[in-house]
Amino acid sequence: MIRLYCWLAVLVILPIGQLGAASQLNPGLEEQARRIESELIAPCCWTQPVSQHYSEASTQIRAEVRQMLAAGRTEPEVLNAYVARYGERILASPPARGFNRLAYILPWAFLVFGSIALLLILRAWKPKTAVPAPSGTSTGNSGDDMDRRIAEELREFER
């Protein structure tokens, strides 16, 4: 049982120690490293950004990113190095070229066309204005008037 706790302690403390040792960058490069980490997807499961994923592969990528930045490489150079290694799948957001442009254009197009469709539907549901009664007829709701109108309509119907 003690061996299990020792291994758990090593597995928890080792990545934290590596992060502390790797974060010896100046604040500007550290900010850049964190931005790059949020733009890369963890290659072990392809579900989360490296900045949010805690695995051996993510820890290794964090250390590599900081090493590359400390060596003087720029943000696009670091991203291109990972794209060359893993393909465009490693990027959290697809580049805006070719078929990938649809990921940027379609949400705005749906918003515009959806708004127009909603406006047209709301206009169609707008209640119609009341048609004024022809002159010479009563618009009251008295019982005698109603009886007279029903009798006239029945006579016309029987003809």
Stockholm file with secondary structure:
# STOCKHOLM 1.0

chainA/1-159         MIRLYCWLAVLVILPIGQLGAASQLNPGLEEQARRIESELIAPCCWTQPVSQHYSEASTQIRAEVRQMLAAGRTEPEVLNAYVARYGERILASPPARGFNRLAYILPWAFLVFGSIALLLILRAWKPKTAVPAPSGTSTGNSGDDMDRRIAEELREFER
#=GR chainA/1-159 SS CHHHHHHHHHHHHHHHHHHHHHTCSCHHHHHHHHHHHHHBBCTTTSSSBTTTCCSHHHHHHHHHHHHHHHTTCCHHHHHHHHHHHHCGGGBSSCCSSGGGGHHHHHHHHHHHHHHHHHHHHHHHTSCCCCCCCCTTSCCCCCHHHHHHHHHHHHHHHHC
#=GC SS_cons         CHHHHHHHHHHHHHHHHHHHHHTCSCHHHHHHHHHHHHHBBCTTTSSSBTTTCCSHHHHHHHHHHHHHHHTTCCHHHHHHHHHHHHCGGGBSSCCSSGGGGHHHHHHHHHHHHHHHHHHHHHHHTSCCCCCCCCTTSCCCCCHHHHHHHHHHHHHHHHC
//
